[in-house]
Every structure is written in C-alpha cells, then in structure tokens.
Amino acid sequence: MKRICSICKQEKELDEHNFPKNFKRKGGFEGRCKVCRKAKDKARYETKKEKILEQKKRYYEKNADKIKERQLGYYNENKGKCRQSEKDWCKNNPTRRRMTCAKSRTLKYGSESTLTEKEWLEIKSFFCCSCAYCGMPEKKSLKIYGEHLHHEHVVPLIDGGAYSYGNVVPACRSCNSSKRNHDFFVWYKNSNVFSRKRYMRIVQYLKDERKEQKID
C-alpha cells in the first residue's frame, strides 16, 4: 500500500520507514512523510531555539527524578538493545564520543569546556590530520592503535588547562601517554619525538589563539 505525502507530493510505501505513526489518523500514519516532518521540525527549532531549550530545561528541572526513573527502567528492560545502540553510536561517531568523554572529564576538574566539533576539525586541519608532537598521520594511528587521534591538552587539566581551541591539539596514543601532566615546553624539547618544525607549528597555534583573545 502506498500514500502520497501531503507536503512533497511524492508517493511512498505506507510504512513506519516512510511515515510517522499516528493512530488517530486514517491508516495509523501521518499524512506527511518523515523527511518532510523532519525538515519542518528543524525549521521550527531554528526559529524558536531559545524558547524550546528553555522549555526543555524547565521541564527537566521539574521532572528530573521521574525522567531518570523512566530512563533507568527502560534501560533495565532493554539492556541488550541499549548497549548495542550505544556501541553502534560510538563506532559511527568517534569524534563526538571522544568530545563527550573529554568534556565530562574537563568539567570534573572545574575547567572551561568550550571546544566544538567544527573547531576540532579546524585544529586537525591546522596540524595536517597528524599528531602535533610526532607527526603520526591519523590513518596510521587507526592502523597501529585502532583509534583516532586523541584530544591532548597542552596545558594539563590538573593545572587548569581548558578543553578549548588554543589548548587542545591532536596527539597519538604514545605521545599523549608520554606528555601526561608535564609542562609542554619542558617535556617536548626533551622528548625523543622533538622536531623544531613541529615545535614552531605548535607555538604558532598557541600564539595565534592568544592574539585572537586579545582582539576580542
């Protein structure tokens, strides 16, 4: 059975893959397809973003305990499904996964956490998608360690370093582990991966960010 979307006028199979469920409507589905509904919801969100976020915030604050209880109940009843879903999400969104973990860890130290996905991609591009310290390309990191480049703090979290543009650089697992909480300028010049060219590149990145901060 097929249905013509009331918005885009395209004929599609009448099933849950193409049309949102609505048991109050004839046939149990909405008249508009999922693509059109998503586009309309997105446009509505962009228009009333602040209002919607404020409403969600108030609702959560008022019903926090009930929401957590409902989420925990669903998880306990669907552990296998939830774990697989989380595993699939992490596999398909490696950058967001690492950023989520990094932001959570940064906040525990009481430091600033403002880095966006767009900024991270710009940082990687600045360092040619390679480890800022040893120059290992991300493709090689994936081959050797089975993971993308780490989000390394130049100024360590323990010293108040922020998870932000100007303090985070891409690093392979080996360099990130070696650098740890050491002072960058002392550690790097004495490390076995030191490169004058890469050192100047990192310094340029740090100075450029400081210049922008002064202008702002």
For each residue, the residues with C-beta under 8 A, 3 or more apart:
1: 13 14 27
2: 11 12 13 14
3: 11 12 14 19 27 29 31
4: 9 10 11 12
5: 8 9 10 11 12 19 31 32 33 35 36
6: 9 31 32
7: 32 33 36 40
8: 5 33 35 36
9: 4 5 6
10: 4 5 33
11: 2 3 4 5
12: 2 3 4 5 18 19 33
13: 1 2 17 18
14: 1 2 3 18 19 27 29
15: 18 19
16: 19 21 29
17: 13 34
18: 12 13 14 15 33 34
19: 3 5 12 14 15 16 29 30 32 33 34
20: 29 30 32 34 37
21: 16 28 29 30
22: 25 28 29 30
23: 28
24:
25: 22 28 29 30 31
26:
27: 1 3 14
28: 21 22 23 25
29: 3 14 16 19 20 21 22 25
30: 19 20 21 22 25 37
31: 3 5 6 25
32: 5 6 7 19 20 36 37 40
33: 5 7 8 10 12 18 19 36 37
34: 17 18 19 20 37 38
35: 5 8 38 39
36: 5 7 8 32 33 39 40
37: 20 30 32 33 34 40 41
38: 34 35 41 42
39: 35 36 42 43
40: 7 32 36 37 43 44
41: 37 38 44 45
42: 38 39 45 46
43: 39 40 46 47
44: 40 41 47 48
45: 41 42 48 49 52
46: 42 43 49
47: 43 44
48: 44 45 51 52
49: 45 46 52 53
50: 53 54
51: 48 54 55
52: 45 48 49 55 56
53: 49 50 56 57
54: 50 51 57 58
55: 51 52 58 59
56: 52 53 59 60
57: 53 54 60 61
58: 54 55 61 62
59: 55 56 62 63
60: 56 57 63 64 67
61: 57 58 64
62: 58 59
63: 59 60 66 67
64: 60 61 67 68
65: 68 69
66: 63 69 70
67: 60 63 64 70 71
68: 64 65 71 72
69: 65 66 72 73
70: 66 67 73 74
71: 67 68 74 75
72: 68 69 75 76
73: 69 70 76 77
74: 70 71 77 78 82
75: 71 72 78 79 82
76: 72 73 79
77: 73 74
78: 74 75 81 82
79: 75 76 82 83
80: 83 84
81: 78 84 85
82: 74 75 78 79 85 86
83: 79 80 86 87
84: 80 81 87 88
85: 81 82 88 89
86: 82 83 89 90
87: 83 84 90 91
88: 84 85 91 92
89: 85 86 92 93 97
90: 86 87 93 94 97
91: 87 88 94
92: 88 89
93: 89 90 96 97
94: 90 91 97 98 147 148
95: 98 99 117 120 121 148
96: 93 99 100 117
97: 89 90 93 94 100 101
98: 94 95 101 102 148 150 151
99: 95 96 102 103 115 117 120 151
100: 96 97 103 104
101: 97 98 104 105
102: 98 99 105 106 113 115 151 163
103: 99 100 106 107 113 115 163
104: 100 101 107 108
105: 101 102 108 109 157
106: 102 103 109 111 112 113 157 162 163
107: 103 104 110 111 113
108: 104 105
109: 105 106 157 158 160
110: 107
111: 106 107 157 160 161 162 163
112: 106 162 163 164
113: 102 103 106 107 162 163 164
114: 162 163 164 165
115: 99 102 103 119 120 151 163 164 165 168
116: 119 120
117: 95 96 99 120 121
118: 121 122
119: 115 116 122 123 165
120: 95 99 115 116 117 123 124 151 168
121: 95 117 118 124 125
122: 118 119 125 126 165
123: 119 120 126 127 165 168 169 170 205
124: 120 121 127 129 138 149 170
125: 121 122 128 129
126: 122 123 205
127: 123 124 130 131 132 169 170 201 205
128: 125 137
129: 124 125 137 138 149 170
130: 127 135 136 137 138 149 170
131: 127 134 135 136 141 149 170 171 172 175
132: 127 152 169 170 171 198 201 202 205
133: 152 169 171 172 175 179 188 191 193 198 202
134: 131 172 174 175 193 195 198
135: 130 131 193 195 198
136: 130 131 140 141 144 172 174 175
137: 128 129 130 140 141
138: 124 129 130 141 142 148 149 170
139: 142 143
140: 136 137 143 144
141: 131 136 137 138 144 145 147 148 149 172 173
142: 138 139 145 146 147 148
143: 139 140 146
144: 136 140 141
145: 141 142 172 173
146: 142 143
147: 94 141 142 150 173
148: 94 95 98 138 141 142
149: 124 129 130 131 138 141 170 171 172
150: 98 147 170 171 172 173 176
151: 98 99 102 115 120 163 168 170
152: 132 133 168 169 170 171 175 176 179
153: 156 157 161 162 163 167 168
154: 161 167 168 169 184 202 206
155: 159 160 161 162 167 184
156: 153 159 161 180 181 182
157: 105 106 109 111 153 160 161 163 181
158: 109 161 181
159: 155 156 181
160: 109 111 155 157
161: 111 153 154 155 156 157 158 167
162: 106 111 112 113 114 153 155 167
163: 102 103 106 111 112 113 114 115 151 153 157 167 168
164: 112 113 114 115 167 168
165: 114 115 119 122 123 168 209
166: 205 206 209 210 212 213
167: 153 154 155 161 162 163 164 209
168: 115 120 123 151 152 153 154 163 164 165
169: 123 127 132 133 152 154 202 205
170: 123 124 127 129 130 131 132 138 149 150 151 152
171: 131 132 133 149 150 152 175 176 179
172: 131 133 134 136 141 145 149 150 175 176
173: 141 145 147 150 176 177
174: 134 136 177 178
175: 131 133 134 136 152 171 172 178 179 191 193
176: 150 152 171 172 173 179 180
177: 173 174 180
178: 174 175 187 191
179: 133 152 171 175 176 182 184 187 188
180: 156 176 177
181: 156 157 158 159
182: 156 179 186 187
183: 186 187
184: 154 155 179 187 188 202
185: 188 189
186: 182 183 189 190
187: 178 179 182 183 184 190 191
188: 133 179 184 185 191 194 199 202
189: 185 186 194 199
190: 186 187 194
191: 133 175 178 187 188 194
192:
193: 133 134 135 175
194: 188 189 190 191 199
195: 134 135 198 199
196: 199 200
197: 200 201
198: 132 133 134 135 195 201 202
199: 188 189 194 195 196 202 203
200: 196 197 203 204
201: 127 132 197 198 204 205
202: 132 133 154 169 184 188 198 199 205 206
203: 199 200 206 207
204: 200 201 207 208
205: 123 126 127 132 166 169 201 202 208 209
206: 154 166 202 203 209 210
207: 203 204 210 211
208: 204 205 211 212
209: 165 166 167 205 206 212 213
210: 166 206 207 213 214
211: 207 208 214 215
212: 166 208 209 215 216
213: 166 209 210 216
214: 210 211
215: 211 212
216: 212 213
